Amino acid sequence: MSRKITKASKNLPADALHNILIQDMVAEGKCMVRLDNLVIFVSQVAPGDVVDLRITRAKKNFLEAVPTAFHKYSELRTTPFCQHFGVCGGCKWQHLGYDSQLHFKQQQVVDQLTRIGKVALPEIPFILSSPQRTYYRNKLEYTFSDNGWLTQEQIDDDTQTFDRNVLGFHTPARFDKIIDVQHCHLQAEPSNEIRLFVRDYGREHGLQFGNMVRQTGNLRNLIIRTAQSTGEIMVILQCYRPHPSIEPLLDALLAKFPGITSLNYVLNSKGNETFHDLDVVCYHGKPYIEEDMEGLRFRIGPKSFYQTNSEGAHQLYKVARDFADLKGDELVYDLYTGAGTIASFVAHQARKVIGVEYVEQAVADAHVNAEINNITNTEFYAGDMKDILTADFTAHHGRPDVLITDPPRAGMHPDVVARLLELRAPRIVYISCNPATQARDLELLDAAYKVTRVQPVDMFPHTHHVENVVALELK
């Protein structure tokens, strides 16, 4: 190296970023390199790779880079099984063997609980692997585009032309660029067959594929939900506006796939694809599908939240139930209850379960799920957690014996954490899809609680995402 590199260096020497050994995996699925005092975060690589790098972003305390050449490949690597790997924005860890993926997820949980949480921890058992490594998702969302993204290989191919009307996934970090997916390994058939049929029908009949930048065209989004335990299938077609072509497309789809049990469409002219505030038209069948878990039936509508890995969710909930250590006479608070899945899952082991959720539609689903399963010892309330979980609320319902919390990736609001410290439930079970924010909350809860059990769970193979369950008890 021609000269010492420091954080203050503005111009790296010409040979500084050649033959760089990738050292370790860090948060968000990126790898890290330390060159003297300089930290570089690198995507698209694996620990043990030896590469040349190109800087893509410079910040005060670190740089970001991508590889431009590989001199040696890591022994941790494996051959990606998807033809779209590296172009599609999903499954970014397919180049790593599954055992290595689990190792790095375990490391992520331990590092974040230790470095961010700074609390005393018990021995952490190894992460539970996903029951399925491919075709494990029960929900996928595809986007239409009249200006499909071409790979460099396609651009260089002058022997054929490519139809730019596509139906697929976003490319990494680009909201407006959609790749034409041929086969996705995330959701079992007939998911791929349905997507390809809708795409080909649209092309052959001259339907207008949407353009996200100009907000033109009509076909916007296609959502496919499948219930792994019952085989039921839901399809939701989202269009910008009413058009005579919509019903013929739905009729053709139903004729081709009579197994679709819930066929729906949404008209959405907003600037984004969310439709929680819009009417969903059930064109055929039931306005929901159902999933089975230990004999419980969970009704899933177009707007319902349900864990996207059904078998993985069952495994996660069993860990949470075990950590709750219910004897049958406890009052349980279930915060961020969603559609009441966890509340219903533990209700038979508790005296009563009180669920709180800020999405009103989810609370409506929770009431339905309790009713269809003949569960009579649950109550559900809708509203902002920090506003509902008041002293008056607790005075009315009672102090919980066990509190289960499963917040979104941002973790719990500080006011909610403060309220938990006031409640002083003897036991808390904290389920998290983001160990970093979980660790932050654990540091706050450390004022009154000690961590007694930890269990990482893999719900999303071939990605860096990891779930983690923590049990806490009053000190």
Salt bridges, closest charged atoms under 4 A:
GLU28 OE2 - ARG409 NH2 3.96
GLU28 OE1 - HIS464 NE2 3.22
ASP49 OD2 - ARG77 NH2 2.84
ASP52 OD1 - HIS18 ND1 3.34
ASP52 OD1 - HIS71 NE2 2.82
GLU64 OE2 - LYS30 NZ 3.60
GLU64 OE2 - ARG57 NH1 3.38
GLU141 OE2 - LYS139 NZ 3.49
ASP146 OD2 - ARG214 NH2 3.55
ASP163 OD2 - ARG203 NE 3.50
ASP176 OD1 - ARG174 NE 3.36
ASP180 OD2 - ARG199 NH1 2.82
ASP180 OD2 - ARG203 NH2 3.18
ASP200 OD1 - ARG199 NH2 2.87
GLU232 OE2 - LYS286 NZ 2.84
ASP277 OD1 - LYS270 NZ 2.89
GLU290 OE1 - ARG297 NH2 3.09
GLU290 OE2 - ARG299 NE 3.59
GLU294 OE2 - HIS314 NE2 2.89
GLU294 OE1 - ARG321 NH1 3.04
ASP322 OD2 - ARG453 NH2 2.94
ASP325 OD1 - LYS327 NZ 3.03
GLU379 OE2 - LYS352 NZ 2.65
GLU379 OE1 - HIS397 ND1 3.85
ASP387 OD1 - LYS386 NZ 3.77
ASP415 OD2 - HIS413 ND1 3.74
GLU422 OE1 - ARG419 NH1 2.94
ASP441 OD1 - ARG440 NH2 2.98
ASP446 OD1 - LYS475 NZ 3.32
ASP458 OD1 - LYS105 NZ 2.58
